[in-house]
Amino acid sequence: MHRELMATRLLEQSRLLSQQAHYALQRGDLQEADRLLVQALRTCPTDVEARANYARVLWQCNKREEALQQLQMALDSAPQNPDLHVQMAEFLVELGRLDQAERHARSAIAVAPKSPAAWLIQGRIALMKNRPDEALGAFYRVLGLRPDDRDALHWIAEAYRVKGDWEQVLAVRQRILQGYSPGDEPPEQLAALGEAYRMLGRYADAAATYLQAAQRSRDSAPYLALAAECYAQAGNTDAAQRLTAQIQPQQAPRTAAPLPRFQGEMTRMAGQEMFRR
């Protein structure tokens, strides 16, 4: 009983230090978070939660192999923990090790078939492996567990984008924006909606949406340029010329507007996959 009581107290101390490390991470103080988690693991080396958190801190500090080692130690202690498998899958996805990542994603699903995080990472991996239909199945499983989950909706839009089904992309993007209060829509999400309108040939709607994005963005020039282009394609040359005149020559974009967060992540991951091939 004495040993059990001491073990419980050590675990409580470790969890308290982990909580303090969490607050340090929220402040962006990686060094303090690292110190606190090292102390937590010295207090209770068997604290799987502290070890997983320490792996995340090491990952943010670009100590990738050390992070993988710490997370593997946590998995060795708790092989049936689905959250650890999801975390490992996320790390491996970022490293481009898709086959290993998929094994961990499937392990997480086998242990916890109702885990939204497990289905989400499985869908992302399937999409990276150019299996959009399978990815959609996984993402819709997430929505079945967490209706209107914004992350799942983003990835569903990306899967339809890969398939070239722009009608579905438009419908999902509209659904995403309905989750925001009027006036609070992020410019990146508005730009993604504008892209769907543009790909469907609805240039006037696309231009109006890009203008909304420009109003909410600190860097409005890319969105104004896209709006001007869409107005020109819609035949409204006056509006196109007015917008073009607003853009300073040095601000004129040479490429399209910034990609939404998830779309940008897809592009980065696709590039990693091409590099591996």
Summary of the structure (lengths in Angstrom):
residues: 277
radius of gyration: 22.9
end to end distance: 57.5
largest distance: 83.2
contacts: 887
relative contact order: 0.06
helix: 78%
strand: 0%
